[in-house]
Amino acid sequence: MTKVDLNIALKSPLAKRYDNYIGGEWRPPTAGKYFDNVSPIIGQAERAQILNKIADRMEANLEMLATAETWANGKPIRETMAADLPLAVDHFR
């Protein structure tokens, strides 16, 4: 991770807590409980490990997933094997 990436990770532009948008209004949870949404951007959270495991499984099953994607959307297999699935793996990483 570069210094710039680390600075972005440490200075999140997002609020620490969000309410639910219901009926045109922002409302807190009825039980008043919120959960932590830890960013995987710095690679230290369990969430980052889970996302990397998903990417590993996708890579291990690339041909099967590409074939299913080709059947589902009609794209040529060369596109799903060379572009669609590798890009999806990159997104999880």
N, CA, C and O atoms as a GROMACS GRO file, in nm:
protein
  372
    1MET      N    1   0.085  -0.117   0.000
    1MET     CA    2   0.000   0.000   0.000
    1MET      C    3   0.090   0.124   0.000
    1MET      O    4   0.185   0.133   0.077
    2THR      N    5   0.056   0.217  -0.087
    2THR     CA    6   0.136   0.339  -0.094
    2THR      C    7   0.097   0.433   0.019
    2THR      O    8  -0.004   0.415   0.087
    3LYS      N    9   0.181   0.534   0.038
    3LYS     CA   10   0.154   0.634   0.142
    3LYS      C   11   0.022   0.707   0.114
    3LYS      O   12  -0.054   0.738   0.206
    4VAL      N   13  -0.002   0.735  -0.014
    4VAL     CA   14  -0.127   0.803  -0.053
    4VAL      C   15  -0.247   0.715  -0.019
    4VAL      O   16  -0.346   0.764   0.036
    5ASP      N   17  -0.238   0.584  -0.052
    5ASP     CA   18  -0.348   0.493  -0.020
    5ASP      C   19  -0.373   0.489   0.130
    5ASP      O   20  -0.488   0.490   0.174
    6LEU      N   21  -0.267   0.485   0.209
    6LEU     CA   22  -0.282   0.481   0.353
    6LEU      C   23  -0.346   0.608   0.406
    6LEU      O   24  -0.430   0.602   0.496
    7ASN      N   25  -0.309   0.723   0.350
    7ASN     CA   26  -0.370   0.850   0.391
    7ASN      C   27  -0.519   0.851   0.361
    7ASN      O   28  -0.599   0.900   0.441
    8ILE      N   29  -0.556   0.797   0.246
    8ILE     CA   30  -0.698   0.790   0.209
    8ILE      C   31  -0.771   0.698   0.306
    8ILE      O   32  -0.882   0.729   0.350
    9ALA      N   33  -0.709   0.585   0.339
    9ALA     CA   34  -0.771   0.488   0.429
    9ALA      C   35  -0.792   0.547   0.568
    9ALA      O   36  -0.894   0.521   0.632
   10LEU      N   37  -0.698   0.624   0.614
   10LEU     CA   38  -0.706   0.677   0.750
   10LEU      C   39  -0.796   0.799   0.760
   10LEU      O   40  -0.840   0.833   0.870
   11LYS      N   41  -0.824   0.866   0.649
   11LYS     CA   42  -0.908   0.986   0.649
   11LYS      C   43  -1.035   0.960   0.568
   11LYS      O   44  -1.057   1.023   0.464
   12SER      N   45  -1.116   0.870   0.615
   12SER     CA   46  -1.238   0.832   0.545
   12SER      C   47  -1.333   0.951   0.534
   12SER      O   48  -1.354   1.023   0.631
   13PRO      N   49  -1.390   0.972   0.415
   13PRO     CA   50  -1.488   1.080   0.397
   13PRO      C   51  -1.627   1.040   0.445
   13PRO      O   52  -1.720   1.120   0.438
   14LEU      N   53  -1.642   0.918   0.494
   14LEU     CA   54  -1.772   0.868   0.535
   14LEU      C   55  -1.798   0.894   0.682
   14LEU      O   56  -1.706   0.901   0.763
   15ALA      N   57  -1.924   0.908   0.715
   15ALA     CA   58  -1.962   0.925   0.855
   15ALA      C   59  -1.939   0.794   0.930
   15ALA      O   60  -1.941   0.686   0.871
   16LYS      N   61  -1.919   0.804   1.060
   16LYS     CA   62  -1.898   0.684   1.141
   16LYS      C   63  -2.029   0.606   1.158
   16LYS      O   64  -2.025   0.487   1.188
   17ARG      N   65  -2.141   0.672   1.140
   17ARG     CA   66  -2.269   0.607   1.165
   17ARG      C   67  -2.374   0.667   1.072
   17ARG      O   68  -2.376   0.788   1.048
   18TYR      N   69  -2.460   0.581   1.019
   18TYR     CA   70  -2.570   0.625   0.934
   18TYR      C   71  -2.701   0.567   0.987
   18TYR      O   72  -2.704   0.455   1.038
   19ASP      N   73  -2.808   0.644   0.974
   19ASP     CA   74  -2.940   0.595   1.010
   19ASP      C   75  -3.003   0.532   0.888
   19ASP      O   76  -2.943   0.528   0.780
   20ASN      N   77  -3.124   0.482   0.904
   20ASN     CA   78  -3.199   0.420   0.794
   20ASN      C   79  -3.293   0.523   0.733
   20ASN      O   80  -3.357   0.600   0.804
   21TYR      N   81  -3.302   0.523   0.600
   21TYR     CA   82  -3.390   0.617   0.530
   21TYR      C   83  -3.524   0.545   0.509
   21TYR      O   84  -3.536   0.458   0.424
   22ILE      N   85  -3.623   0.584   0.588
   22ILE     CA   86  -3.754   0.518   0.585
   22ILE      C   87  -3.862   0.624   0.574
   22ILE      O   88  -3.867   0.718   0.653
   23GLY      N   89  -3.949   0.608   0.475
   23GLY     CA   90  -4.063   0.699   0.460
   23GLY      C   91  -4.021   0.844   0.441
   23GLY      O   92  -4.089   0.935   0.486
   24GLY      N   93  -3.908   0.864   0.374
   24GLY     CA   94  -3.861   1.000   0.347
   24GLY      C   95  -3.788   1.066   0.462
   24GLY      O   96  -3.758   1.185   0.456
   25GLU      N   97  -3.758   0.989   0.567
   25GLU     CA   98  -3.686   1.045   0.683
   25GLU      C   99  -3.573   0.952   0.725
   25GLU      O  100  -3.579   0.831   0.705
   26TRP      N  101  -3.469   1.012   0.782
   26TRP     CA  102  -3.360   0.934   0.840
   26TRP      C  103  -3.398   0.896   0.981
   26TRP      O  104  -3.430   0.981   1.063
   27ARG      N  105  -3.395   0.765   1.010
   27ARG     CA  106  -3.436   0.716   1.142
   27ARG      C  107  -3.330   0.622   1.200
   27ARG      O  108  -3.271   0.542   1.127
   28PRO      N  109  -3.306   0.633   1.330
   28PRO     CA  110  -3.212   0.540   1.393
   28PRO      C  111  -3.272   0.401   1.400
   28PRO      O  112  -3.394   0.386   1.390
   29PRO      N  113  -3.190   0.298   1.419
   29PRO     CA  114  -3.245   0.163   1.435
   29PRO      C  115  -3.339   0.158   1.555
   29PRO      O  116  -3.316   0.227   1.654
   30THR      N  117  -3.444   0.078   1.547
   30THR     CA  118  -3.543   0.074   1.654
   30THR      C  119  -3.482   0.030   1.787
   30THR      O  120  -3.524   0.077   1.893
   31ALA      N  121  -3.385  -0.060   1.782
   31ALA     CA  122  -3.320  -0.106   1.906
   31ALA      C  123  -3.203  -0.015   1.943
   31ALA      O  124  -3.139  -0.034   2.047
   32GLY      N  125  -3.175   0.084   1.858
   32GLY     CA  126  -3.067   0.177   1.887
   32GLY      C  127  -2.927   0.118   1.869
   32GLY      O  128  -2.829   0.177   1.912
   33LYS      N  129  -2.919   0.000   1.805
   33LYS     CA  130  -2.790  -0.066   1.789
   33LYS      C  131  -2.737  -0.045   1.647
   33LYS      O  132  -2.811  -0.058   1.549
   34TYR      N  133  -2.610  -0.014   1.637
   34TYR     CA  134  -2.541   0.000   1.510
   34TYR      C  135  -2.431  -0.106   1.504
   34TYR      O  136  -2.392  -0.160   1.608
   35PHE      N  137  -2.380  -0.136   1.386
   35PHE     CA  138  -2.268  -0.228   1.376
   35PHE      C  139  -2.152  -0.157   1.308
   35PHE      O  140  -2.172  -0.063   1.231
   36ASP      N  141  -2.032  -0.204   1.336
   36ASP     CA  142  -1.913  -0.147   1.274
   36ASP      C  143  -1.902  -0.196   1.131
   36ASP      O  144  -1.922  -0.314   1.103
   37ASN      N  145  -1.870  -0.106   1.041
   37ASN     CA  146  -1.845  -0.140   0.901
   37ASN      C  147  -1.698  -0.110   0.875
   37ASN      O  148  -1.663  -0.002   0.829
   38VAL      N  149  -1.614  -0.207   0.904
   38VAL     CA  150  -1.469  -0.188   0.896
   38VAL      C  151  -1.424  -0.195   0.751
   38VAL      O  152  -1.457  -0.290   0.680
   39SER      N  153  -1.351  -0.096   0.708
   39SER     CA  154  -1.303  -0.091   0.571
   39SER      C  155  -1.189  -0.191   0.550
   39SER      O  156  -1.098  -0.200   0.633
   40PRO      N  157  -1.193  -0.267   0.440
   40PRO     CA  158  -1.084  -0.360   0.411
   40PRO      C  159  -0.965  -0.291   0.344
   40PRO      O  160  -0.868  -0.358   0.309
   41ILE      N  161  -0.973  -0.160   0.325
   41ILE     CA  162  -0.872  -0.089   0.246
   41ILE      C  163  -0.731  -0.099   0.304
   41ILE      O  164  -0.634  -0.095   0.228
   42ILE      N  165  -0.718  -0.111   0.435
   42ILE     CA  166  -0.585  -0.118   0.493
   42ILE      C  167  -0.538  -0.262   0.516
   42ILE      O  168  -0.428  -0.284   0.566
   43GLY      N  169  -0.621  -0.361   0.479
   43GLY     CA  170  -0.581  -0.500   0.483
   43GLY      C  171  -0.568  -0.560   0.622
   43GLY      O  172  -0.519  -0.672   0.634
   44GLN      N  173  -0.609  -0.489   0.728
   44GLN     CA  174  -0.594  -0.540   0.863
   44GLN      C  175  -0.725  -0.598   0.918
   44GLN      O  176  -0.724  -0.665   1.021
   45ALA      N  177  -0.834  -0.572   0.853
   45ALA     CA  178  -0.964  -0.618   0.904
   45ALA      C  179  -0.995  -0.758   0.855
   45ALA      O  180  -0.947  -0.800   0.750
   46GLU      N  181  -1.076  -0.830   0.933
   46GLU     CA  182  -1.119  -0.965   0.894
   46GLU      C  183  -1.192  -0.960   0.759
   46GLU      O  184  -1.186  -1.055   0.681
   47ARG      N  185  -1.260  -0.849   0.734
   47ARG     CA  186  -1.333  -0.832   0.608
   47ARG      C  187  -1.240  -0.845   0.488
   47ARG      O  188  -1.278  -0.905   0.387
   48ALA      N  189  -1.118  -0.790   0.496
   48ALA     CA  190  -1.022  -0.801   0.386
   48ALA      C  191  -0.985  -0.947   0.362
   48ALA      O  192  -0.972  -0.989   0.246
   49GLN      N  193  -0.968  -1.023   0.467
   49GLN     CA  194  -0.935  -1.164   0.454
   49GLN      C  195  -1.048  -1.242   0.386
   49GLN      O  196  -1.023  -1.330   0.303
   50ILE      N  197  -1.170  -1.209   0.421
   50ILE     CA  198  -1.285  -1.276   0.360
   50ILE      C  199  -1.295  -1.242   0.212
   50ILE      O  200  -1.319  -1.331   0.130
   51LEU      N  201  -1.277  -1.114   0.177
   51LEU     CA  202  -1.282  -1.074   0.037
   51LEU      C  203  -1.173  -1.143  -0.044
   51LEU      O  204  -1.196  -1.182  -0.158
   52ASN      N  205  -1.054  -1.158   0.014
   52ASN     CA  206  -0.946  -1.227  -0.055
   52ASN      C  207  -0.976  -1.376  -0.072
   52ASN      O  208  -0.939  -1.435  -0.174
   53LYS      N  209  -1.042  -1.438   0.026
   53LYS     CA  210  -1.081  -1.578   0.013
   53LYS      C  211  -1.182  -1.597  -0.100
   53LYS      O  212  -1.177  -1.695  -0.174
   54ILE      N  213  -1.274  -1.502  -0.113
   54ILE     CA  214  -1.371  -1.507  -0.224
   54ILE      C  215  -1.296  -1.501  -0.357
   54ILE      O  216  -1.325  -1.578  -0.448
   55ALA      N  217  -1.201  -1.409  -0.368
   55ALA     CA  218  -1.122  -1.396  -0.491
   55ALA      C  219  -1.046  -1.526  -0.519
   55ALA      O  220  -1.038  -1.569  -0.634
   56ASP      N  221  -0.989  -1.587  -0.415
   56ASP     CA  222  -0.917  -1.713  -0.432
   56ASP      C  223  -1.009  -1.822  -0.488
   56ASP      O  224  -0.971  -1.895  -0.579
   57ARG      N  225  -1.129  -1.832  -0.432
   57ARG     CA  226  -1.224  -1.933  -0.479
   57ARG      C  227  -1.266  -1.907  -0.624
   57ARG      O  228  -1.282  -2.000  -0.702
   58MET      N  229  -1.284  -1.780  -0.657
   58MET     CA  230  -1.321  -1.747  -0.795
   58MET      C  231  -1.210  -1.788  -0.891
   58MET      O  232  -1.237  -1.844  -0.997
   59GLU      N  233  -1.085  -1.758  -0.853
   59GLU     CA  234  -0.972  -1.796  -0.938
   59GLU      C  235  -0.963  -1.948  -0.954
   59GLU      O  236  -0.934  -1.998  -1.062
   60ALA      N  237  -0.988  -2.020  -0.846
   60ALA     CA  238  -0.980  -2.166  -0.849
   60ALA      C  239  -1.090  -2.226  -0.937
   60ALA      O  240  -1.076  -2.338  -0.986
   61ASN      N  241  -1.198  -2.154  -0.957
   61ASN     CA  242  -1.313  -2.202  -1.036
   61ASN      C  243  -1.340  -2.115  -1.158
   61ASN      O  244  -1.454  -2.105  -1.203
   62LEU      N  245  -1.236  -2.053  -1.210
   62LEU     CA  246  -1.250  -1.955  -1.317
   62LEU      C  247  -1.322  -2.010  -1.440
   62LEU      O  248  -1.413  -1.947  -1.492
   63GLU      N  249  -1.281  -2.127  -1.485
   63GLU     CA  250  -1.342  -2.183  -1.606
   63GLU      C  251  -1.490  -2.214  -1.588
   63GLU      O  252  -1.571  -2.184  -1.676
   64MET      N  253  -1.526  -2.273  -1.475
   64MET     CA  254  -1.666  -2.305  -1.448
   64MET      C  255  -1.750  -2.177  -1.438
   64MET      O  256  -1.860  -2.169  -1.492
   65LEU      N  257  -1.698  -2.076  -1.367
   65LEU     CA  258  -1.771  -1.950  -1.352
   65LEU      C  259  -1.783  -1.877  -1.485
   65LEU      O  260  -1.888  -1.819  -1.515
   66ALA      N  261  -1.677  -1.880  -1.565
   66ALA     CA  262  -1.680  -1.815  -1.696
   66ALA      C  263  -1.782  -1.884  -1.787
   66ALA      O  264  -1.854  -1.817  -1.862
   67THR      N  265  -1.787  -2.015  -1.781
   67THR     CA  266  -1.884  -2.090  -1.862
   67THR      C  267  -2.027  -2.055  -1.820
   67THR      O  268  -2.113  -2.032  -1.904
   68ALA      N  269  -2.051  -2.050  -1.690
   68ALA     CA  270  -2.185  -2.013  -1.641
   68ALA      C  271  -2.221  -1.871  -1.685
   68ALA      O  272  -2.334  -1.845  -1.724
   69GLU      N  273  -2.124  -1.781  -1.677
   69GLU     CA  274  -2.148  -1.642  -1.719
   69GLU      C  275  -2.178  -1.634  -1.869
   69GLU      O  276  -2.265  -1.558  -1.911
   70THR      N  277  -2.107  -1.713  -1.947
   70THR     CA  278  -2.131  -1.715  -2.092
   70THR      C  279  -2.271  -1.767  -2.123
   70THR      O  280  -2.341  -1.710  -2.207
   71TRP      N  281  -2.313  -1.873  -2.056
   71TRP     CA  282  -2.446  -1.927  -2.076
   71TRP      C  283  -2.552  -1.826  -2.033
   71TRP      O  284  -2.658  -1.817  -2.096
   72ALA      N  285  -2.526  -1.752  -1.926
   72ALA     CA  286  -2.625  -1.658  -1.872
   72ALA      C  287  -2.641  -1.534  -1.959
   72ALA      O  288  -2.752  -1.482  -1.972
   73ASN      N  289  -2.530  -1.484  -2.018
   73ASN     CA  290  -2.541  -1.357  -2.090
   73ASN      C  291  -2.508  -1.363  -2.238
   73ASN      O  292  -2.525  -1.264  -2.310
   74GLY      N  293  -2.462  -1.480  -2.285
   74GLY     CA  294  -2.437  -1.496  -2.429
   74GLY      C  295  -2.306  -1.437  -2.478
   74GLY      O  296  -2.282  -1.434  -2.599
   75LYS      N  297  -2.221  -1.391  -2.389
   75LYS     CA  298  -2.091  -1.338  -2.432
   75LYS      C  299  -2.001  -1.453  -2.476
   75LYS      O  300  -2.018  -1.566  -2.431
   76PRO      N  301  -1.906  -1.425  -2.563
   76PRO     CA  302  -1.809  -1.528  -2.600
   76PRO      C  303  -1.728  -1.571  -2.477
   76PRO      O  304  -1.697  -1.490  -2.390
   77ILE      N  305  -1.694  -1.699  -2.470
   77ILE     CA  306  -1.620  -1.752  -2.356
   77ILE      C  307  -1.485  -1.682  -2.340
   77ILE      O  308  -1.436  -1.666  -2.229
   78ARG      N  309  -1.424  -1.642  -2.451
   78ARG     CA  310  -1.294  -1.573  -2.440
   78ARG      C  311  -1.306  -1.442  -2.362
   78ARG      O  312  -1.213  -1.402  -2.293
   79GLU      N  313  -1.422  -1.375  -2.372
   79GLU     CA  314  -1.443  -1.251  -2.296
   79GLU      C  315  -1.464  -1.277  -2.149
   79GLU      O  316  -1.407  -1.208  -2.064
   80THR      N  317  -1.544  -1.378  -2.117
   80THR     CA  318  -1.567  -1.406  -1.976
   80THR      C  319  -1.443  -1.463  -1.909
   80THR      O  320  -1.418  -1.437  -1.791
   81MET      N  321  -1.362  -1.542  -1.985
   81MET     CA  322  -1.238  -1.599  -1.928
   81MET      C  323  -1.128  -1.495  -1.915
   81MET      O  324  -1.054  -1.494  -1.816
   82ALA      N  325  -1.116  -1.406  -2.014
   82ALA     CA  326  -1.003  -1.312  -2.017
   82ALA      C  327  -1.033  -1.177  -1.956
   82ALA      O  328  -0.941  -1.104  -1.919
   83ALA      N  329  -1.161  -1.143  -1.945
   83ALA     CA  330  -1.194  -1.009  -1.895
   83ALA      C  331  -1.290  -1.010  -1.777
   83ALA      O  332  -1.255  -0.966  -1.668
   84ASP      N  333  -1.410  -1.059  -1.799
   84ASP     CA  334  -1.515  -1.046  -1.697
   84ASP      C  335  -1.478  -1.107  -1.563
   84ASP      O  336  -1.484  -1.041  -1.459
   85LEU      N  337  -1.438  -1.234  -1.565
   85LEU     CA  338  -1.407  -1.300  -1.437
   85LEU      C  339  -1.278  -1.248  -1.376
   85LEU      O  340  -1.276  -1.223  -1.255
   86PRO      N  341  -1.168  -1.231  -1.452
   86PRO     CA  342  -1.049  -1.173  -1.389
   86PRO      C  343  -1.074  -1.034  -1.329
   86PRO      O  344  -1.018  -1.001  -1.224
   87LEU      N  345  -1.156  -0.954  -1.394
   87LEU     CA  346  -1.188  -0.823  -1.338
   87LEU      C  347  -1.270  -0.835  -1.211
   87LEU      O  348  -1.251  -0.758  -1.116
   88ALA      N  349  -1.362  -0.931  -1.207
   88ALA     CA  350  -1.441  -0.954  -1.086
   88ALA      C  351  -1.349  -0.997  -0.971
   88ALA      O  352  -1.366  -0.952  -0.857
   89VAL      N  353  -1.252  -1.083  -1.000
   89VAL     CA  354  -1.154  -1.125  -0.898
   89VAL      C  355  -1.078  -1.003  -0.847
   89VAL      O  356  -1.059  -0.987  -0.726
   90ASP      N  357  -1.035  -0.919  -0.940
   90ASP     CA  358  -0.963  -0.796  -0.900
   90ASP      C  359  -1.046  -0.707  -0.810
   90ASP      O  360  -0.993  -0.645  -0.718
   91HIS      N  361  -1.177  -0.700  -0.835
   91HIS     CA  362  -1.264  -0.616  -0.752
   91HIS      C  363  -1.267  -0.667  -0.608
   91HIS      O  364  -1.268  -0.587  -0.514
   92PHE      N  365  -1.268  -0.799  -0.590
   92PHE     CA  366  -1.269  -0.853  -0.455
   92PHE      C  367  -1.134  -0.832  -0.386
   92PHE      O  368  -1.128  -0.814  -0.265
   93ARG      N  369  -1.026  -0.835  -0.463
   93ARG     CA  370  -0.894  -0.812  -0.405
   93ARG      C  371  -0.875  -0.666  -0.368
   93ARG      O  372  -0.770  -0.628  -0.318
   0.00000   0.00000   0.00000
